[in-house]
Amino acid sequence: MLELGPRWMRLIFMSVVCLCLCLPGESHTKKAPKVPRCPVTCSCTKDSAFCVDTKAIPKSFPPGIISLTMVNTAFTTIPEGAFSHLHLLQFLFIENNDILELSKYTFRGLKSLTHLSLSNNNLQQLPRDIFKHLDILTDLDLRGNSFRCDCKIKWLVDWMEKTNTSVPAIYCASPFEFQGRRIRDLTPRDFNCITADFAVYETFPFHSVSAESYEFSGDQFVAFAQPDSGFCTLYIWDHVEMIFKRFHNITSRSAVYCKPVVINNTLYMVVAQLFGGSHIYKWEEGPQRFIKIQDIDTNRVRKPNFVDTFLLDEEWYFIVADSSKAGSTSIYRWNSNGFYSHQSLHPWHRDTHVEFIDVGGKPHLILSSASQPPVVYQWNRSQKQFVFHSIITELADVQMVKHFWVRKVLYLCLTRFIGDSKILRWEGQRFVEIQTLPSRGSMAVYPFTVGPRQYLILGSDFSFSRVYLWDDLTQRFQPFQELNMRAPRAFSLVSVDNKDMLLAASFKGNTLAYQHLVVDLSAK
């Protein structure tokens, strides 16, 4: 038998040890993952967890949990996806806590949830569509919360009316008019959730004292009188870029009013100037330009302040309010070749504005004046002249009178620079004052409608201009919004491409276009 020396014996031993270490064995298998334990603030069974005094929603639970109860929690809000790791949940009870707010997606991922209780918390509202993806929810308990029944809960009223989920009766805690009312008994009509806002849409980098919108050859235009350059500047609406773009200038010395009128598909522009006389221009298509066709008699119109046009007995007229001491407001009539002097009114009274109005088929002109109260002239068809009719009110310092109709009732707004402005209502024989509007420094007023809403904007030289909204219940204007514009002198409403825009001509700042935006408060 071959004997091995000590050295060889050591080598063989080391080889066997190494071989054993390299062979796979049970001691080298991967450890099984740890099973999540029940959170320290919860007690768990095979399929349920009951948590008390929890500071936050636990990140993990034992597998197979289908029912979770949380009471007396130390948190007041529940964020998005807070239970998404518990996708097997069928029963969720978040009760007797001080929960104030939930995310719209708090219950995201709970496709198996059938029972949900949020009872006895401090919820005043719920995010819109918070239950939208809980497709098999059969029971919902919202009792014991302090719901504020305003526009932010209108969606819940709609949802409860349509859902098959069982919801025990819940009640309004506020506001006062709904306090104690059962929410299921409310209807969408109980909420007035549609409001609006005027937001700056476009800024024109110039001062202006008049703004007149008009349509011609299928396009929408605006004409501005610019006191700095003295020009009449025309802008055209770009249907692609959805803005107004500069289109044309009528070169003039001191334009204070640019009044467009379209007669027999021909565009004319009355340009009233402080110096150098006033003129009438005609638009020519080839080449595209305005050409002067007529001068206005400077002996009659010395210091024009306002221009208006009207159609009367199928004939076109325009009228210029003259604010000079020696001038008179003058009417011109179209006779197929041009406008010719027709009548002079109210001499020596420094008129500032003219308003044409038809009352019961009888045309009238209301002249505002710096020297006396507003006067009314009525059209005499046999004489084809306007004759003095009446004085509206004894108020002096009326800069402008504008009319509007609400449900076939005629109203006037008289704006004043020093005193308060007034709203008057026609009562068959005379106008009766019904409302006073504070209007320090007001030179311009403009009533207008957008959809069913009757607005009135009252400009101011010394503070914010104010938009008012007509309230059918009180039959008065209510303050609606304040707009920051400098010394507004004229307003005009333009509706184009599903946009309603209020143009504001500013004597001391940029001319502005405000878009009327409709806002659904229940959609937030």
Summary of the structure (lengths in Angstrom):
residues: 524
radius of gyration: 38.3
end to end distance: 97.9
largest distance: 155.6
contacts: 1556
relative contact order: 0.08
helix: 8%
strand: 48%
